Amino acid sequence: MKTVRVGAGLGFYGDSWRSVRASIERGGVKYIGSDHLAELTLAILQKDRQKDPAAGYARDAVPMLTELWPLAAKRGVKFVLNAGGLNPEGAREAIAKAFHAKGWKAKIGVVTGDSVTGRIDELRAAGQALAHLDTGAAISSVQDRLLFANAYLGAQPIAEALAQGAQIVVTGRVADAALFLGPLAHEFGWRWDDWERLAQGLTVGHLLECSGQASGGNFGSAQEWEKIPDFLNLGYGIAEVSEDGTAVITKAPGTGGRVSFDTVRQQLLYEVHDPHAYYSPDVVLDMSTLKLEDEGNDRVKVTNAGGAARTDTLKIVAGYHDGWMGTGVIGYSWPDAYRKCEKSVDIIKGLIAERGLAVEETNVEYIGYNSLLGANADPTYRDQLNECFLRMTIRTQDKRVADGFGRLFPWLGLSGPPYLGGFHGIQRAKQLLGLWPTLVKRELIESGVQVSVETAG
């Protein structure tokens, strides 16, 4: 029975491709699926695009491919990456320019049509409410502040680009697992209504989409994480997939990390709200029927995914301007480090009230006590802190207020609680982007999806 090996690439914008080299050189992979986008990443790319209209894509795609393409091309390894972000064509142009400078040639496919930023009125006229998924609010409340809006596409256009001979496929916003399901559907000729096989392929994609998480990265609880060998050379996950969808999750020989029942199980449940109905643009996955068999030697067999017909809607994530953030950070030393920070909060809030600053929301964190644990922090611990940093942020619609907020802090060095031991300087205001998740009829989006393949270099 035919098998295909697909390997994990990046798990986020800025992740390391160091481990991808081992997967290409020693892992026998035919495809690398590289996930550069989180929902908030689009906000970062939008800020890039505001400064430079030619930007808006994940810039790490170019150095990654520049380093890895010679190894990949020699072995026939293809890349599928969503690094196109808000500007897939711009990403292709940047890659093509870099390849031309090296004298390399490659067929680069681009998938477009996920962006609906300029189509909101059209979609509403077609009967799409585009209401906020969580609150039910009308999109009209933020429409004049929208900065981007992108639908999550599925694996089908990726498979189409590969069928047209693409060696590198660049997409915008697609479902993360589609980066792996697309190559599998292409290689095996799976029908787009073969829900069981698509569910298996989706499972593979979900297990590989987070670079090193299925092979021991970010793993376990107290003491368990220390048993993962050789984090320095952690290998990224690889799936050896058969035509019927049966998969073995493994990693490249000689790499660090561990692939086991537990590491795979933990990644399986990552960001899953309902294991019985994990929605994607291609299929609805039922994880409750899955069977994981630890075969030892960093091999876990995955079978029996349950699949149901895809929904008639796609998810859209939109971003809108939601004011400005002002930030102040100061630190105090023992004794009473926490209480000094707490007193400083009272002082800063008093200054805000005295000056009548238009602050809509305030957030207070005590670094060293609750900045990670939040409400779960143990209050009996705070008075034992040798040092504590106060990080205080505000949200306001007035950029001047956000810019000036940090200036409320320096005078505490001589006129506040004693032993101020750290001041992070006056930080400039940062634009805040709100996220707007919603649903739209599938056919209104997919009718506008386009695939183009061009030879670069």
C-alpha positions in Angstrom: 0.0 0.0 0.0 1.3 3.4 -0.9 2.5 5.6 2.0 3.5 9.3 2.1 5.5 11.0 4.8 4.6 14.6 5.7 6.6 16.6 8.3 5.9 19.5 10.6 7.4 22.9 9.8 6.9 26.0 11.8 4.1 26.2 14.4 3.9 30.0 14.5 5.4 33.2 13.0 8.9 33.3 14.3 9.3 29.6 15.2 12.6 27.8 14.4 13.1 25.8 11.2 16.3 24.2 12.6 14.5 20.9 13.2 13.0 20.9 9.7 16.4 20.3 8.3 16.6 16.9 10.1 13.2 15.9 8.8 14.3 16.7 5.2 17.7 15.1 5.5 16.9 12.0 7.6 13.1 11.8 7.9 12.1 10.7 4.4 9.4 13.3 4.1 7.8 14.3 0.8 6.0 17.4 2.2 6.6 20.0 4.9 3.5 21.8 6.2 4.5 25.1 7.8 2.0 27.0 9.9 3.0 30.7 10.3 -0.4 32.1 11.3 -2.2 32.4 14.5 -5.3 34.6 14.6 -3.4 37.4 16.3 -0.6 37.0 13.7 -2.9 38.6 11.1 -3.0 41.7 13.4 0.8 41.8 13.3 0.8 41.5 9.5 -1.8 44.2 9.2 0.5 46.6 11.1 3.3 45.7 8.7 1.0 46.4 5.8 0.0 49.8 7.2 3.7 50.8 7.1 4.4 49.1 3.7 1.6 48.1 1.3 3.9 45.5 -0.2 4.2 43.7 3.2 1.5 41.8 5.0 3.1 38.3 4.7 5.2 36.3 7.2 8.7 37.5 6.5 10.3 34.3 7.9 9.2 32.4 4.9 12.0 33.8 2.7 15.0 33.0 5.0 13.5 29.6 5.9 13.1 28.6 2.2 16.5 30.2 1.3 18.2 27.9 3.8 16.1 24.7 3.3 15.3 24.7 -0.4 18.6 23.3 -1.7 18.1 20.3 0.6 14.5 20.0 -0.3 14.8 20.3 -4.0 17.5 17.6 -4.1 15.2 15.2 -2.4 11.9 16.2 -4.1 10.5 17.7 -0.9 7.6 20.2 -1.4 6.5 23.0 1.0 3.0 24.1 1.9 2.9 27.2 4.0 0.3 29.8 5.0 3.0 32.5 5.2 1.1 34.5 2.6 -0.9 36.0 5.5 -2.7 39.1 4.1 -0.6 39.2 1.0 0.0 35.8 -0.6 1.1 37.3 -3.9 3.6 39.5 -2.1 5.0 36.5 -0.4 5.5 34.7 -3.8 7.2 37.8 -5.2 9.6 37.9 -2.2 10.4 34.2 -2.5 10.8 34.5 -6.3 13.2 37.4 -5.9 15.3 35.5 -3.4 15.4 32.4 -5.6 16.4 34.5 -8.6 19.3 35.9 -6.7 20.5 32.4 -6.0 19.9 31.1 -9.5 17.3 28.6 -8.3 14.0 27.7 -10.1 10.8 26.5 -8.5 7.1 26.3 -9.3 5.3 28.4 -6.7 1.6 28.1 -6.3 -0.5 30.8 -4.6 -4.0 30.4 -3.1 -6.1 33.6 -2.8 -9.7 34.4 -2.1 -9.7 34.1 1.6 -9.7 37.9 2.1 -13.2 39.4 2.3 -12.2 42.8 3.7 -13.7 44.7 0.8 -16.8 42.4 0.5 -18.6 43.0 3.8 -21.4 45.0 2.2 -21.7 42.5 -0.6 -22.0 39.6 1.9 -24.5 41.4 4.0 -26.6 42.1 0.9 -26.5 38.4 0.2 -28.1 37.7 3.5 -25.1 37.1 5.7 -25.5 38.7 9.1 -21.8 38.3 10.0 -22.8 38.6 13.7 -20.1 38.1 16.4 -20.0 34.4 17.2 -19.8 34.9 20.9 -21.8 38.0 21.6 -24.2 38.1 18.7 -23.4 41.8 18.1 -24.0 43.2 14.7 -20.9 43.8 12.5 -22.1 47.3 11.7 -20.8 48.3 15.2 -17.2 47.8 14.0 -17.5 47.8 10.2 -16.0 51.3 9.8 -13.0 50.2 11.9 -12.3 46.9 10.1 -8.7 46.4 9.1 -8.9 42.9 7.7 -11.3 40.0 7.4 -10.3 36.5 6.2 -12.2 33.3 5.8 -10.6 30.0 6.8 -10.2 28.0 3.6 -9.7 24.3 3.4 -7.4 21.8 1.8 -8.9 21.6 -1.7 -7.2 24.6 -3.3 -3.9 23.3 -1.9 -4.4 20.0 -3.5 -5.3 21.8 -6.7 -2.0 23.8 -6.7 0.0 20.6 -6.2 -1.9 18.9 -9.0 -0.8 21.9 -11.2 2.8 21.0 -10.4 3.6 23.5 -7.6 6.7 22.7 -5.5 5.9 25.4 -3.0 2.3 26.4 -2.2 1.8 29.7 -0.4 -1.7 30.4 1.1 -3.3 33.1 3.1 -5.7 32.1 5.9 -6.4 28.4 5.7 -7.2 26.0 8.5 -4.0 24.9 10.1 -4.5 21.2 9.4 -5.3 21.9 5.8 -1.6 22.4 5.2 -1.2 18.6 5.7 -4.6 17.3 4.5 -4.1 19.0 1.1 -0.9 17.0 0.2 -2.5 13.8 1.5 -5.7 14.2 -0.5 -3.6 15.1 -3.6 -1.3 12.1 -3.2 -4.0 9.5 -2.6 -6.8 11.0 -4.7 -9.2 11.1 -1.8 -12.7 12.2 -2.7 -13.8 15.4 -1.0 -16.8 13.6 0.5 -14.8 10.6 1.8 -15.4 11.8 5.3 -13.5 9.0 7.1 -10.3 9.4 5.2 -10.6 13.2 5.3 -11.0 12.9 9.1 -7.9 10.8 9.3 -6.0 13.4 7.3 -7.3 16.2 9.5 -6.1 14.3 12.6 -2.7 14.0 11.1 -2.7 17.7 10.3 -3.8 18.6 13.8 -1.1 16.5 15.3 1.7 18.1 13.2 0.6 21.7 13.1 2.5 22.8 16.2 6.1 22.0 15.2 7.6 20.2 18.2 4.5 19.8 20.5 3.7 16.2 19.4 7.3 15.1 19.9 7.8 16.3 23.5 7.9 20.1 23.2 5.7 21.9 25.7 4.9 18.6 27.2 3.7 17.3 30.6 3.3 18.5 34.1 5.6 18.6 37.1 8.6 16.3 36.6 7.2 14.8 33.4 8.8 17.5 31.1 12.2 16.7 32.5 12.1 13.2 31.1 12.0 14.5 27.5 15.5 13.9 26.1 17.6 16.4 24.3 15.5 19.5 23.9 18.4 21.1 22.1 17.9 18.8 19.1 14.2 18.2 19.5 12.8 16.6 16.3 9.6 17.8 14.8 6.7 15.4 14.2 6.5 13.3 11.0 3.5 11.3 9.9 3.8 8.2 7.7 0.4 8.0 6.1 -1.2 5.1 4.2 -3.8 5.4 1.4 -6.5 4.3 3.8 -5.6 7.1 6.2 -3.8 5.0 8.8 -0.9 7.1 10.2 2.2 6.5 12.3 3.4 9.6 14.1 7.2 9.6 14.5 10.3 11.9 14.1 13.6 11.9 12.2 16.2 9.3 13.5 18.8 10.7 15.8 16.8 13.8 16.9 15.8 14.7 20.5 12.4 14.6 22.0 10.0 11.7 22.3 6.9 10.5 20.4 4.7 8.5 22.7 1.1 7.8 23.5 1.2 10.7 26.0 2.9 13.3 23.8 0.5 12.5 20.9 -2.6 12.5 23.2 -1.7 15.8 24.6 -1.3 17.4 21.2 -4.6 15.8 20.0 -6.6 17.7 22.6 -4.8 21.0 22.0 -7.2 23.8 21.3 -10.2 21.4 21.0 -13.5 22.5 22.5 -15.5 19.4 21.6 -13.6 16.2 20.8 -16.8 14.8 19.3 -17.2 17.6 16.8 -13.9 19.3 15.8 -14.9 21.5 12.9 -12.8 22.3 9.9 -13.6 23.6 6.4 -13.2 20.0 5.0 -14.8 17.7 7.5 -16.1 17.4 11.0 -13.8 15.2 13.1 -15.0 12.9 15.9 -12.0 12.2 18.0 -13.8 9.9 20.4 -13.4 6.9 18.1 -9.7 7.4 17.5 -7.3 4.6 18.5 -3.7 5.5 19.5 -1.2 2.6 19.7 2.2 3.2 21.1 4.5 0.9 19.1 7.7 2.1 20.9 10.8 3.6 19.3 9.1 6.9 18.9 6.2 5.5 16.8 2.5 5.9 17.6 -0.1 4.5 15.2 -3.3 6.5 14.7 -6.4 5.0 13.3 -10.2 5.0 13.3 -11.0 8.7 13.1 -14.7 9.4 12.8 -15.8 11.8 10.1 -19.0 13.7 9.3 -20.0 16.0 6.4 -18.5 19.4 6.4 -20.7 22.4 7.3 -22.2 24.8 4.8 -20.5 27.7 6.5 -16.9 28.9 6.8 -15.4 30.8 9.7 -14.2 34.4 9.2 -11.8 36.1 11.6 -11.8 39.9 11.2 -9.8 42.5 13.0 -10.8 46.0 13.8 -9.2 49.0 15.5 -10.1 48.9 19.1 -8.3 51.8 20.7 -4.8 52.3 22.1 -2.8 50.6 24.9 -0.6 52.5 27.3 1.9 50.7 29.4 3.9 51.3 32.6 6.3 48.9 34.3 8.2 49.4 37.5 9.8 46.9 40.0 10.5 46.9 43.7 12.7 44.8 46.0 12.3 43.2 49.4 11.0 43.9 51.9 7.2 44.2 51.1 7.9 44.1 47.3 4.3 43.1 46.5 2.7 45.7 48.7 4.9 48.4 47.2 3.6 47.5 43.8 0.0 47.4 45.1 0.4 50.9 46.6 1.8 52.2 43.3 -1.4 51.0 41.6 -3.4 53.1 44.0 -1.2 56.1 43.3 -1.4 55.7 39.5 -5.2 55.3 39.6 -5.4 58.4 41.7 -3.4 60.3 39.1 -5.7 59.1 36.3 -8.8 60.3 38.3 -7.2 63.6 39.2 -6.3 64.4 35.6 -9.6 63.1 34.2 -7.9 60.8 31.7 -10.3 59.0 29.3 -9.4 55.4 30.3 -11.9 52.7 29.3 -10.2 49.7 30.8 -7.3 49.0 33.2 -5.3 45.8 33.6 -2.9 45.2 36.5 -0.3 42.4 36.7 2.2 41.6 39.3 5.2 39.9 37.6 6.6 37.3 39.9 3.2 36.7 41.5 0.2 36.5 39.2 1.2 37.5 35.7 1.0 33.9 34.6 -1.4 32.3 37.1 -3.9 35.1 37.3 -6.7 34.3 39.8 -5.0 31.0 40.5 -2.0 32.6 42.2 -1.6 31.6 45.9 -2.1 34.8 47.9 -0.1 33.5 50.8 3.0 33.6 48.6 2.9 37.2 47.6 4.3 38.6 50.9 7.3 36.3 50.5 8.5 37.8 47.2 12.1 39.1 47.2 11.2 41.2 44.1 8.0 42.1 42.3 7.3 44.1 39.1 4.1 46.0 38.4 2.9 46.0 34.9 -0.1 48.2 34.4 -1.9 48.8 31.1 -4.8 50.9 30.0 -7.1 50.9 27.0 -8.2 54.3 25.6 -9.5 55.7 22.4 -7.2 58.7 22.7 -3.7 57.9 21.5 -2.3 60.9 23.4 -3.6 59.4 26.7 -1.9 56.1 25.9 1.3 57.8 24.9 1.4 59.8 28.1 0.4 57.0 30.5 4.0 55.8 31.1 5.0 59.3 32.2 3.0 58.8 35.4 5.5 56.3 36.7 9.1 57.8 36.8 8.5 60.2 39.7 7.7 57.2 41.9 11.5 56.6 42.0 11.9 59.4 44.5 8.4 60.1 45.7 6.8 56.7 46.0 7.4 53.5 48.0 11.1 52.7 48.8 13.6 50.7 46.8 12.3 51.0 43.3 14.7 48.7 41.5 13.5 48.6 37.9 11.9 51.0 35.4 11.3 49.9 31.8 11.3 53.4 30.3 8.4 55.3 28.8 6.7 53.0 26.3 4.9 54.3 23.3 1.2 53.6 22.7 0.3 50.5 20.8 -2.7 50.1 18.6 -5.2 47.6 19.8 -7.0 45.2 17.4 -10.2 43.5 18.4 -11.1 40.2 16.8 -14.4 39.5 15.2 -15.2 35.8 14.6 -18.2 35.1 12.5 -19.6 32.6 9.9 -20.4 33.0 6.2 -22.0 30.7 3.6 -19.3 28.5 2.1 -20.3 29.1 -1.5 -20.0 32.8 -1.2 -16.3 32.4 -0.4 -15.2 29.4 -2.4 -16.6 30.8 -5.7 -13.9 33.5 -5.4 -10.9 31.3 -4.5 -8.2 31.2 -7.1 -5.1 29.1 -7.6 -2.2 30.2 -9.7 1.2 28.4 -10.3 4.2 30.3 -11.7 7.8 29.3 -12.2 10.1 31.5 -10.2 13.8 32.1 -10.5 
